[in-house]
């Protein structure tokens, strides 16, 4: 059990709000299958300006307002709240509300970001005084992306997501994220079932990009990579249509984020990125977001 630092009498506010930022994977490599059935990964992830909003208010029990119809046993916000309660042995409650902006099941870490923001919000609401590292440890029980998203910023992430090496912000001014409305049940399991030793790598691409970012060099899209990208057209029907539309607009590299189906590119200048976004939204009716890498003031703290 993690020891709480403060008593509930040390609460500073009866309402706490946290932003839950989406993430993109600049690289995602699969190293191989583990003895426990999972896969070892190495990825360079960065959070972006697109975000949900989590608000927690004092209450006598844990309750989620506007859960979008997701059953409590599958809702990562509730899973995170209960994991925090179990870890610190407290009986506090909270009414948690969620304002969704990140597309669901899109490869942008929306649910994991909400879980991470819930941990930060409840830590503040209940006056627990836990460090980000301790919250990330709890978050690892909720989902693989949650530890990174507790910290946010940019990092080289390895293993199942528990090994986090903070990095400075990448030299990327903006990204255009295109999120197809293609929903596939058990998509992550499906992608991993299709990936075999012929697609395993040693992580060199991720480590090379991490070294460039650490040294303050540029982050050229040619260095971006996702082991699942070639499988995306097979798993997500019509995915190529979205990909080819971005290429047709002039995008140099279009990269799958996470387990997809969202993809992103780096527009050469803001004005072109804005034009691409408007064309995708107004002529195609697709969900596109022109945003920037996001680094919180706390990034790298207590990793």
Secondary structure, DSSP 8 states (H G I E B T S, - for coil): ----SS-GGG---SEEEEEEEEEEEEEEEEEEE-TTS-EEEEEEEEEEEEEEEEEEEEESSEEEES-TT--GGG-HHHHHHHHHHHHHT---EEEEEEE--S-TTSSS-HHHHHHHHHHHHHHHHTT----HHHHHHHHTTT-TTHHHHHH-SEEEEEETTTEEEEE---S---EEEEE-----TTHHHHHHHH--GGG---SHHHHHHHHHHHTT----GGG-EETTHHHHHHHSTTHHHHHHHHHHHT-S--EE-TTSS-EEE--SSHHHHHHHHHHHHHTT--EEEEE-B---TTTTTT-
